[in-house]
Amino acid sequence: MNSPRRVFAAFLVLPTCLAAAQTPSRDPDVENIVAAVSADRLAHDVQALAAFGTRHLYSDTTSATRGIGAAREWIRQQMVAAGPRLQVEFDTYQVAAQGGRLPRDVELRNVVAVLPGRSPRRIYVTGHYDSVARRTDGTGDRDGFDWTRADNDAPGANDDGSGTALVMELARVFAQSGVQFDGTLVFVAFAGEEEGLVGSTLHAGRASAAHWTIDAVLNNDIVGGSHGGDGVVDTSRVRVFSDGPEDSLSRSIARYVRRQAALYAPSQEVVLAARSDRFGRGGDHSPFNQEGFGAIRLTEARENYARQHTVQDTPEGVDAAYLLRNARVNAAALASLALAPPAPTVVDERGRPTLTRGETGYDAHLSWQPSAGAAAYRILWRRAWATDWEHERTVAAVTEATLPGVSIDDVVIGVAALDAREHESLVSAYVVPVRPPLKVLTK
């Protein structure tokens, strides 16, 4: 009987042109989760968040109806009401005054809901619940902000009531789905984003210090507006920004979101942007990138800047049907990734990619470490100048393979793990190792 290695090598002796991408199968559990997301609930939560008047980091913490204190307690209660499977808490920090946007000491509370999986690896979906608006009384800095005051209205319906409502709705849907996930899902509403990504920076630092395993962070910020400030209406696209280089973990997550959306939410096109965020701007995914975690940002296709950081950021600027479509994109990626095995390891103990030219010198020979729970693997490759995978092959539970006639100079190759129901992990790409600079010798 042939060994698995030989069977696999024979399996791949095919013309490259025949190695076209295969259509993955759809899982009814994921379909049900995607379908369960409610536009009415999203619209209700956006309205409720805006009704607090302001959610400025320095706003009232004692009122039951206005300010950040009332808002965060309401978010916490809604998370608790989603069901006993969710572990809900305030992630609290004492932030010292630093001047500028942090003019005095403040207590900051992120709202965190954890849905435990079979494994400790974490998959995040996030938004920020704080808000800010330029003053309308002629005071403030040149941009109209007075960071020492927090008494003016800042409804923040789209920035980022839309992302917060999305996080809350997905927490409800996943907690009530009855599905047991392998990955642990974490739903977070961050505070202090407007003051410089404060809440996410503190949480990402905590995750790094605690050595948490975070597979992915999907940050949603300004995801509910379909009418751009230039009059263009776009209800069928959402942008995904990801930090480089081209085969970074963040780029792998971005490709994964597009792949799963095409399968489970095909009416919404995921437009990938090869930069960390919109030009010159940032979001709560960035601190995770800086700590070495893979994180991306989802943002509406057409922004209306007149409704950002102003009293005009009201629920009328949020399209519930469009927000629903973007929430379903998130749901498809989260469910698929949480059900899948962890991604394969494609480097050796010294961090070198386990990819060679094979025995002939002209074939791609790849190997990887087995992933827990994997019943098969999927090999993907593309031209080195292409941005997304062009070819793929699903193979058995082997840990090495040869692609005859495929030059490792001309293509990028990656491997994903599949469980018995074909849930696909992130793709681990074989990345060219960074060589140290040559030393220039001078006399």
Secondary structure, DSSP 8 states (H G I E B T S, - for coil): ---HHHHHHHHT-S-GGG-B-------HHHHHHHHH--HHHHHHHHHHHHTTSB--TTS-SS-SSSSHHHHHHHHHHHHHHT-TT-EEEEEEEEE---BTTB-S-EEEEEEEEEE--SSS-EEEEEEE-------SSS-SSTTS--TT---S-B--TTTTHHHHHHHHHHHHHHHTS----SSEEEEEEES-STTTSHHHHHHHHHHHHTT--EEEEEEE-S----B-TTS-B--SEEEEEE-SSTTSHHHHHHHHHHHHHHHH-TTSEEEEESSSSSTT---TTHHHHHTT--EEEEEESS--GGGSSSTT--GGG--HHHHHHHHHHHHHHHHHHHHS----B-B-TTS-B-EE-TTTSSSEEEE-B--TT-SEEEEEEEETT-SS--EEEEE-S-SEEEETT--TTTEEEEEEEE-TT--B---EE--------------
